[in-house]
């Protein structure tokens, strides 16, 4: 029996349709999907990746009311926060997790049809994370909230780390702020630092990880330069800070004369309560507190060292503390200055070096350790390119030099460290440093050789004080040297050949001389004796008559 396009199948044995208690309506029309399934041989048409919105159209022609279900790998996917029903027979898949990966199928049991709509695969595109704000944000000391956000397109595991100067990493807490934008998923985590101070100045790193790749983004966060960060002026740096101690402010001004040999640290501390203005110059550490003033209960210590590696390589790190002289506890040191300075500036006020000959450099330098002063000329000459041996000579550059003007003369190699035992100066061990003043006998010279090109090397002569951690930060001279051992060997071989030729000629000449003497000796052997005998005989000539 046909009823409006549908067939009514009457079970066997039922003749009166009015008495039917059970009727089943089945589809006898060929239903089709509005959007046909993608072809199997077109992989791009049926492949989608995690992290991108996927609109799945399961509409059926001439039957928009039939229930259509979505299956993932033959498992029913019920509508949830990631599988949305936009309208009848149309779904939206918000794939945010690897568990969404698989093959998806639309199934209509009523219409007895199904179609595979495509596959969801992992995202393998390579994308670098970005830290916002892009530019350095000016941060005032003690700011309530300092915020940075790391963001990348795609599904990632994201973490924030703080990286110390020695390379150690500390995992930080951060807030998840991932979101959908223009049909794509963006992973985002927000880092928030409360009451940012100078102790929080460091390198912060965002790490994104997943099975296919991982990347990092880094950002250095500093205080507002108008207050706390370094400001270079020609050949010196200056920094300013203020610290509250026991209810009143201490103002600290630090000047670093980076082009001075050795570096001079000028520290100015103002104690407003008692009107004390205290200033000192340093070329080395000051571990014992120096009293700020006669009526002050505070003293100042200074510590400086050089970073050998990491992002602060070749930086001079200076830390100054105020110490309560009346306190006997170890935590009485209150930091009033903590700064890092580059030790490789352009020191335009220095006398330039000259190169009188290849692989030789002459540099006039003035050294002032606040205890001793010296005008000197440093001459560094390459002696042997094969084993990298240099000859260092320090000559007195004062108007009235020593007898021969030579203060130091010795051979150096890469990483060689020698003490500055200058002739004419006290070479005995000095006593402990007083108020940051040192003598030359406390300083060392070190040679550093680094390859920069084929047979070309960058050679540096450094002034350092290992006992207080000031290693390799005071540059005396720097130049490029050509270490061509082959030419050195060839010249040596030529000399050897000449010597061998001369020796061979002498040997041949000696042999010829000996042979000539022997020949003459044998030729004239006994002749002198016969001549004397003949002379003594008187023989009359015999006459023959023909």
Number of C-alpha atoms within 10 A of each C-alpha: 8 8 7 5 9 13 15 14 13 16 13 6 6 11 10 8 13 7 8 11 8 9 11 9 11 13 12 10 11 9 14 16 17 12 14 14 18 16 13 11 8 9 12 12 14 18 14 20 21 24 27 23 20 18 14 20 20 28 24 22 12 12 13 12 10 15 16 22 19 25 17 17 13 11 11 14 15 13 14 10 8 16 16 15 16 12 10 15 21 17 22 17 20 22 22 22 13 15 9 21 18 17 18 23 21 26 19 18 12 12 19 11 15 18 17 20 22 22 20 22 16 19 18 13 10 12 13 13 21 18 21 15 12 10 8 13 15 13 19 19 18 13 13 12 13 17 13 19 20 25 22 19 22 24 24 23 14 22 22 25 19 21 19 16 16 12 12 9 15 13 11 14 14 18 13 14 13 17 11 16 11 7 11 19 22 19 23 26 22 19 20 17 16 12 13 20 16 20 9 16 16 16 18 22 21 22 18 23 14 13 10 10 12 16 14 17 16 18 19 12 19 22 21 14 14 13 15 22 18 17 16 14 10 14 16 19 17 19 21 20 18 17 16 11 14 6 8 11 14 17 18 21 17 22 20 22 18 25 22 23 17 26 24 22 24 16 21 16 21 18 19 12 11 10 11 15 14 16 14 13 16 23 24 26 24 21 14 14 18 19 18 21 15 8 10 15 14 20 18 24 20 23 17 20 20 22 20 16 12 12 15 17 13 20 19 25 18 19 16 22 19 25 24 20 16 10 12 9 8 7 9 14 19 16 18 22 23 20 20 18 21 15 19 14 14 11 14 10 10 14 11 12 17 13 14 9 9 11 17 18 21 20 19 20 20 17 16 20 22 16 13 12 12 14 16 21 21 21 20 25 21 20 16 15 19 13 11 14 15 20 16 20 19 22 21 23 19 13 7 8 14 14 8 8 16 18 21 15 13 10 15 22 17 17 12 11 16 14 16 18 17 17 14 9 13 12 15 9 9 12 9 11 18 15 20 20 19 22 20 22 16 21 20 18 21 20 20 18 18 12 13 11 9 9 12 14 17 15 19 20 22 19 25 22 21 13 11 14 17 23 22 23 24 23 22 20 21 17 18 18 20 15 20 14 15 11 12 13 13 11 12 12 12 11 12 12 12 12 12 12 12 12 12 12 12 12 12 12 12 12 11 12 12 11 12 11 11 11 12 10 11 9 10 9 10 10 9 9 9 9 10 10 9 10 9 8 8 7 8 6 6 6 6 5 4 3
